[in-house]
Amino acid sequence: MKDIDVYTRANRDAWDVSAPLHGQGPEWEALLQGFATPGYSVLDETLTATLVALAPQGKRAVQIGCNNGRELLSLAALGAIPALGIDQSSAFLQQAARLAKAGDTSCEFICSDIYALEKTYTDQYQLALITIGVLNWMPDLQRFFAVVARLMLPGAVLVIYETHPILEVFDPLAADPFKPQTSYFCKQPQVETAAITYDGSDGGEGAPAYWFIHTLGEIVTACAQAGLIIERLTEHAHCNREVEYQQYQQQSAQLPLCYTLVARKPLG
């Protein structure tokens, strides 16, 4: 495996190149208008229900891999305090600052490779959030979750709402999208060269980026090895990633398409 810094620098450049595609157009304008309205949230029903059950009111929240901050800022609608967003793309964090300003929300955003995050932020947050499209950019899960756990106060809760790793086996654009194309246990990073979009559109050529396939077992194990106690792992039949993956929904023999993991940092 290449040095972790090589992967993270390449992925940072890929996201910075793609950022302009997301900071313009009707969807971006809708976000700006939405966050100017009290109580606005982009969180779907599944994630909202998970968070509400954890009584987020008044809890200081951090999101790791916050992108343009839309999910972190949405936590305010549930009574949580969006306190810190971490991302390595400065271009997306500029968008996050604009959304926070639109909602008159005081939230700190820092640009950092998660592996190089300063220990200044240790033991400060009662709620940690990781959502779709974060874990697969991470070349080292154990080091990643060690940093996540360090951010959390004793007793704090971590919520992960991610795509299910089994989807990495399939190519939704293949002639037969239901035929496995890649091993679930593949250890080689997948090289992506297209600009990153969410809506299935062609964003053109982007900077090379590296995508890592982590099994569900590896994710749970790395979380536990960081000292976090797994409270719940729920697999879901709905899709929470790019639109081309929606074809895997509502099948007679249904695959798990995403999952929610809830873990807690011990008090002592």
C-alpha positions, 0 to 999 in steps of 0.5 A: 500500500502507498503511504497514507499521505499519498492517498489522502492528498490525491483524494483531497485534490479530487474533491477540490476539483469537483467542488465547483460542480456542487456550489452552483445551480438549482440544488445549491440555491435551494440549500441556501434558501433552505438554511435561511429558514428555521428548522430546515434539514436535509436529513432523511427519515432514517437518520432523523429517527436514529438521531431523535432516539438519542435525544440530541438536544443541547449536544455539541456535534462534530461531523467527520467528512462534513463536505459542504456542511449541509448535514451537520447544520441540519442537526440544529433542527433536532436541537443539537449544536452544530459545533465542528465540521471536519473535511480535507477539501477547502473548496467544499468548506467554503460552501459550508461557511456560506450555508452557515452564514445563510442560517446565521449558525455559529459553527467551526469548520476546519480543513484537515486530513483526519489522520493529521488532525490536531489534538486540540479538539480532543474530548469535546463533542457529545455527538459524532456523525459520519455519513455516506461516502466517508469510510471508503475514502479512508485507507486506514480504518483503525487510525481513522476511528482512533481519531474519531474516538479521541474527539468524543467526550466520555459517554458521547455517541457516534452515529454512522449512516453509510452505504452498505459495503456489499454494493461495492461488488456491483457496477450499476452501469454494467451491462448486467448490473446485478452480476458481481464485478468485484470481490467483496474482499478486494484489498486494492484501492479502486482508482476513480478518475471522473469528477465526483457528482451525486446525481448520476450526471457526467462531471467530466474528467477529475483528479485521480482518487482512491476508493477503498473497499472495507467489509462490514466486519472490518468497519465494526471491528475498527470501531470496537478497537478504538474503544467504542461500544457498539450499541446497534447495527441496523441494515436497511433495504433503501439506497442512500447513495448515488441515483444509479444505485436506486435500481437495487431497491425493491427487489424480490431477493433484496440486498442490504443497501445501507446501514446505521451503526450506533456506538458509544464512548465508555464513561470511564 
